[in-house]
Amino acid sequence: MKDLAFEIIGDILIIRDDSDENSLKSFAEEKIQKHSFIKTVLLQTSKIHGQERKRKLRYVMGKNKSETIHKEHENSFLVESI
């Protein structure tokens, strides 16, 4: 299987590669099995743009949400992925 471009923010996996639906779902299932903390999978459908660096995302599988808590260097941040 082809390895797709992705990023993980908190418990959300964002896939940045627009492949066919079957490839997306099998890749997402593989990552969820490997990383049990992933609860949501989203597909990036636009480039990052603007001063706030927003992008459009589409729900693929898991819990249908876009907010998560990202932890970094003993700090926690509430992040809206969209």
ABEGO torsion letter per residue (X at the ends): XBBBBBBBBEABBBBABBBBAAAAAAAAAAAAAABAABABBBBBABBBBEAAGBBBBBBABEBBBABBBBBBGGBBBBBBAX
